[in-house]
Amino acid sequence: MDFVKEAWFWQLPDGRVWSTAAAAWVTAETANAWARGQGLTEIPPSPVDEAGERTEKGLYDALVFYGLPVGELAPPEHTVQARMAAIDAQITVLELQALRPLLAMDAGIAEIADMQKKQEIMNAIIDLRCERQQLETLLETAE
């Protein structure tokens, strides 16, 4: 049997079943009928999250990975916007930390005591900006 991502069912441990075709929760009866028609003995288990657990987050991440609609699994807009605001605040703090050595002038020469720390801060800023861009994309596709 072939995995057809656009027409698949996944079941979470709590019994809920997600249909990729409907981009919604469906009854287990619907999914069981599909499974039997595919020659399966059970509804396929849902994908796992980063911790290896079968959760809604794991399902959501798999849907996003395959480019499938996430339906009601999409984070509420206010949650996404709150995370974006938190990212903006973190970036501001990190940028100030990165600039602090440059602002500490001694006889007109900027002192940069720990270049490795500055690089770590800049990498954190880049990671946060990437996450923010992903959230902006999520909001745009949800509209």
N, C-alpha and C positions, 0 to 999 in steps of 0.2 A: 504494500500500500504506500502511495506517495503522500508526502506532507504537502498539502495545498493550504498555504497560510491564509488565503482569503476565505476559506471555507473549512474552519477547524473549530474544535471545541476543547476547552481546558477546564478541568475541575479542581477547585481548591479543596483543602482538607475539610473545610466546614460544610462541604456539599454543594456550594454554589458552582454554577457552570457558566463559563463565558463563551459566547459565540463570536468568532471573528467576522463572520458574514453579517451578523446583526449589530456588531459592536455594542453588545449589551448582554446582560445576564439572561439566561433562558432556563427553562425547566430541565431537570435531569431526564425526564421522559423523552423530551425532544432530542437531547444529546445521546441518550441510550439508543434510540431508534437509528440515529445517524451512525453510531459506533457499530451496531449490528450490521448495518448496510455496508460498512467498510470492512467487515470481517474481524472487528475488534471485540474483545470480550468485556472491555470496560472503556469508560470515557478517559482519554489521556489526562494524566495529572498536569497541573499547572506548572509553569517554569518556576525555578527557584530564584530567590533574591541573593544579595551579596553574602549573606550568612548561610546560604544553602537551604533555607526554609522555603516552603511553598506558600507564598503570601501574595496579597494583592499587589504589593510593590514589585515582586518578581514578575507577575503577570503584566503589569503596566510596562516594566522595562522591556520585556519581550515584545510587546505590541509596538513600542516605540522603535526597537531595534529592527523589526520587520517592516516598519513603515505603515503599520495598520492603524485604523482609527481606534482611539482609546475610549470613546463614548464617555460614560459617566465616571470612568476611572481618571479622567483628566483632573489635575489639581484645581480646586476652586480658584478663580481669578484672583480673589483677594489674598489667598495664600501665596500665589506666585508673585503678586505685587509686593507683598510683605517681605518675601525672600529677596526680591530685587532691591528693596530699600535697605535691607540688612547688608547686602553685598556692597551697595554704594557706601554705607557707613564704614564697613571694614576696609574698603579700598582707600577711603580718605585717611583713616588711622594709619594704614600701612604706608601710604605715600608720605605722610608726615614723618614716620619713623625712618623712611629711606632718605628723606631730605635733611633730617636733623644733623648728621655729620657734616653736610655741606654748609649748614648755617653756622656751625661752630668755627668761627674764623679766629685764627691766631696769627697776628702780624700779616693779615691779608692772604693767608694760605689756608685753603680748606683742609680740614683734618678728616680723613676717612679711616677710622680706626679698624673697622672690621668689614672688609670687602665681601667676605663670604656671607656674613649676616645680611648685608645689603642685597646680595644676589638672591638669598632665600626670600627676602621681603618682596623683591621684584617678581620672583617666580610665583609667590602667593597672589600678588596683584594680577598677574596674567591668568592664573587659574580662576580667580574670582570673575574676571572680565569674560572669560570663556563661558563660565556657568551662567552669568547674566545674559550673554548673547543667546544661549540655549533657551533660557526662560522667555526672552523676548520673542524668539521664534515660536515657542509653544503658544504664547498669547496670540500671535498673529495667525497661526493655523487654527486656533480655537474660534476665531471670529468669523 
